Every structure is written in structure tokens, then in C-alpha cells.
């Protein structure tokens, strides 16, 4: 599991601090840089707070809220409907790519 992403400094790290809020691309004004699929994958991994390899609805809600979603709980529920193939209520490693594809369609971006 990835613990830290070293890149351009705009990515979350596992240093225990809360990640910055990011802006949602749609409907926002100003220049935005869309997150790549790899950045989104690493973002979600950061919110696996108990490090069990699964993202719960609560963890997804926090991740989407911190991405700038006005309705983090709704996005988490929709993500589970799209990506939770085994219907266990969590996103596991096998379902991560579908979660990332779902989030990528929402066009999250750095503010």
C-alpha cells in the first residue's frame, strides 16, 4: 500500500495532517488543474484511516468532502453503487480502479 506520494507538492501525504480542501472543477471559477487517476487513487488511499485496505462509506464521505464535493455523503453512496462489485459496503483494492474512474468523471481539480 502506498503511504506517501512524492510529486509536485499538491498531493496528500501520510504525515498525519489533514489534507487540504480541493476545488471541484465543474461550476468553479479560476484556473483549475484536474487530478490524474493516479492522484485520485493516492487521495483515496490516504482516507483509509484504519489501514485495513478497504474504504468504508464514512472514509469515502470524508475523501469526497475534502475533494470539494458539496455532498460528500451522496458522492460516497454513488461511488459505492458504481464500484462496490461484491456489495460488502466497502471499496477494496480490487474495486479501487472503478472508484477512481467514477471520481475522475466528476472532474475534481486542484484549486
PAVOLO-306820 format. One record per residue (C-alpha): residue number from 1; x, y negated, z negated; residue in one letter. Coordinates in steps of 0.001 Angstrom, whole numbers, plus 500000, padded with zeros to 6 digits. Each point is the difference from the previous one (the first is absolute). Layout:
! residues N
<atom nr="NUM" px="X" py="Y" pz="Z" rest="A"/>
...
! end
This chain:
! residues 111
<atom nr="1" px="500000" py="500000" pz="500000" rest="X"/>
<atom nr="2" px="501242" py="496517" pz="500840" rest="X"/>
<atom nr="3" px="500754" py="497964" pz="496887" rest="X"/>
<atom nr="4" px="501168" py="496783" pz="501583" rest="X"/>
<atom nr="5" px="500010" py="498356" pz="503398" rest="X"/>
<atom nr="6" px="502978" py="497892" pz="500867" rest="X"/>
<atom nr="7" px="499247" py="497835" pz="502953" rest="X"/>
<atom nr="8" px="499262" py="496359" pz="500563" rest="X"/>
<atom nr="9" px="498974" py="499249" pz="496418" rest="X"/>
<atom nr="10" px="496298" py="499785" pz="500836" rest="X"/>
<atom nr="11" px="499263" py="503537" pz="498902" rest="X"/>
<atom nr="12" px="498944" py="501394" pz="496636" rest="X"/>
<atom nr="13" px="502628" py="501643" pz="497854" rest="X"/>
<atom nr="14" px="499766" py="502328" pz="497048" rest="X"/>
<atom nr="15" px="501626" py="497634" pz="497519" rest="X"/>
<atom nr="16" px="496930" py="499905" pz="497760" rest="X"/>
<atom nr="17" px="498839" py="496520" pz="501032" rest="X"/>
<atom nr="18" px="496609" py="499456" pz="501568" rest="X"/>
<atom nr="19" px="500228" py="499716" pz="503740" rest="X"/>
<atom nr="20" px="499098" py="496640" pz="501511" rest="X"/>
<atom nr="21" px="496589" py="499435" pz="501480" rest="X"/>
<atom nr="22" px="500017" py="500267" pz="503754" rest="X"/>
<atom nr="23" px="497635" py="498275" pz="502377" rest="X"/>
<atom nr="24" px="497494" py="501721" pz="502235" rest="X"/>
<atom nr="25" px="500561" py="499118" pz="503648" rest="X"/>
<atom nr="26" px="496399" py="499695" pz="501176" rest="X"/>
<atom nr="27" px="498412" py="496645" pz="499296" rest="X"/>
<atom nr="28" px="503156" py="498565" pz="498454" rest="X"/>
<atom nr="29" px="501669" py="496816" pz="501163" rest="X"/>
<atom nr="30" px="503708" py="499533" pz="500501" rest="X"/>
<atom nr="31" px="502743" py="502270" pz="501243" rest="X"/>
<atom nr="32" px="499728" py="503596" pz="498852" rest="X"/>
<atom nr="33" px="502318" py="502938" pz="500552" rest="X"/>
<atom nr="34" px="498120" py="503260" pz="500305" rest="X"/>
<atom nr="35" px="501221" py="502864" pz="497859" rest="X"/>
<atom nr="36" px="501382" py="502989" pz="501845" rest="X"/>
<atom nr="37" px="498699" py="503501" pz="499345" rest="X"/>
<atom nr="38" px="503205" py="500786" pz="498109" rest="X"/>
<atom nr="39" px="499561" py="496919" pz="497803" rest="X"/>
<atom nr="40" px="496389" py="501002" pz="499299" rest="X"/>
<atom nr="41" px="501046" py="503557" pz="499124" rest="X"/>
<atom nr="42" px="502590" py="498703" pz="497559" rest="X"/>
<atom nr="43" px="497476" py="497525" pz="498589" rest="X"/>
<atom nr="44" px="497551" py="502782" pz="499188" rest="X"/>
<atom nr="45" px="502724" py="502195" pz="498502" rest="X"/>
<atom nr="46" px="500786" py="497173" pz="497582" rest="X"/>
<atom nr="47" px="496450" py="500159" pz="498643" rest="X"/>
<atom nr="48" px="500257" py="503687" pz="499091" rest="X"/>
<atom nr="49" px="500449" py="498750" pz="496441" rest="X"/>
<atom nr="50" px="500186" py="503405" pz="498310" rest="X"/>
<atom nr="51" px="502324" py="501374" pz="502731" rest="X"/>
<atom nr="52" px="497960" py="503170" pz="500501" rest="X"/>
<atom nr="53" px="500095" py="499754" pz="503802" rest="X"/>
<atom nr="54" px="496282" py="499144" pz="500229" rest="X"/>
<atom nr="55" px="498280" py="496647" pz="500360" rest="X"/>
<atom nr="56" px="496798" py="499777" pz="497969" rest="X"/>
<atom nr="57" px="497129" py="497637" pz="500779" rest="X"/>
<atom nr="58" px="501223" py="497691" pz="497210" rest="X"/>
<atom nr="59" px="503541" py="499982" pz="501415" rest="X"/>
<atom nr="60" px="498661" py="499342" pz="503506" rest="X"/>
<atom nr="61" px="497792" py="497190" pz="498676" rest="X"/>
<atom nr="62" px="503022" py="498277" pz="498461" rest="X"/>
<atom nr="63" px="502086" py="500512" pz="503143" rest="X"/>
<atom nr="64" px="497329" py="498556" pz="502301" rest="X"/>
<atom nr="65" px="499315" py="497125" pz="497599" rest="X"/>
<atom nr="66" px="503701" py="499144" pz="499946" rest="X"/>
<atom nr="67" px="500048" py="500156" pz="503796" rest="X"/>
<atom nr="68" px="497509" py="497131" pz="499901" rest="X"/>
<atom nr="69" px="496734" py="501857" pz="500489" rest="X"/>
<atom nr="70" px="497071" py="498111" pz="498494" rest="X"/>
<atom nr="71" px="498279" py="503324" pz="499375" rest="X"/>
<atom nr="72" px="502757" py="502328" pz="498832" rest="X"/>
<atom nr="73" px="497542" py="502525" pz="498581" rest="X"/>
<atom nr="74" px="498051" py="500119" pz="503251" rest="X"/>
<atom nr="75" px="503196" py="500428" pz="502040" rest="X"/>
<atom nr="76" px="501123" py="502796" pz="497652" rest="X"/>
<atom nr="77" px="496670" py="501793" pz="500451" rest="X"/>
<atom nr="78" px="500170" py="499604" pz="503784" rest="X"/>
<atom nr="79" px="503618" py="501193" pz="500038" rest="X"/>
<atom nr="80" px="498986" py="503132" pz="498112" rest="X"/>
<atom nr="81" px="497165" py="500626" pz="502467" rest="X"/>
<atom nr="82" px="502449" py="499684" pz="502900" rest="X"/>
<atom nr="83" px="503078" py="501735" pz="498630" rest="X"/>
<atom nr="84" px="499014" py="502428" pz="497214" rest="X"/>
<atom nr="85" px="499770" py="503115" pz="502181" rest="X"/>
<atom nr="86" px="499572" py="502467" pz="497120" rest="X"/>
<atom nr="87" px="497451" py="497829" pz="498128" rest="X"/>
<atom nr="88" px="501842" py="500188" pz="496679" rest="X"/>
<atom nr="89" px="499608" py="496260" pz="499367" rest="X"/>
<atom nr="90" px="503722" py="499247" pz="500472" rest="X"/>
<atom nr="91" px="502408" py="499356" pz="502828" rest="X"/>
<atom nr="92" px="502863" py="502484" pz="499944" rest="X"/>
<atom nr="93" px="503167" py="500102" pz="502093" rest="X"/>
<atom nr="94" px="498269" py="501949" pz="502779" rest="X"/>
<atom nr="95" px="497332" py="497280" pz="500262" rest="X"/>
<atom nr="96" px="502320" py="496989" pz="499742" rest="X"/>
<atom nr="97" px="500397" py="499456" pz="503744" rest="X"/>
<atom nr="98" px="496233" py="499756" pz="500474" rest="X"/>
<atom nr="99" px="499830" py="497485" pz="497128" rest="X"/>
<atom nr="100" px="502747" py="497954" pz="501643" rest="X"/>
<atom nr="101" px="498177" py="500084" pz="503364" rest="X"/>
<atom nr="102" px="496795" py="498825" pz="498282" rest="X"/>
<atom nr="103" px="501826" py="497136" pz="498235" rest="X"/>
<atom nr="104" px="501889" py="499053" pz="503160" rest="X"/>
<atom nr="105" px="496687" py="499471" pz="501809" rest="X"/>
<atom nr="106" px="499095" py="497428" pz="497325" rest="X"/>
<atom nr="107" px="502995" py="497873" pz="501111" rest="X"/>
<atom nr="108" px="501559" py="499220" pz="496622" rest="X"/>
<atom nr="109" px="502814" py="497474" pz="500216" rest="X"/>
<atom nr="110" px="502604" py="498167" pz="497995" rest="X"/>
<atom nr="111" px="498894" py="496488" pz="499123" rest="X"/>
! end
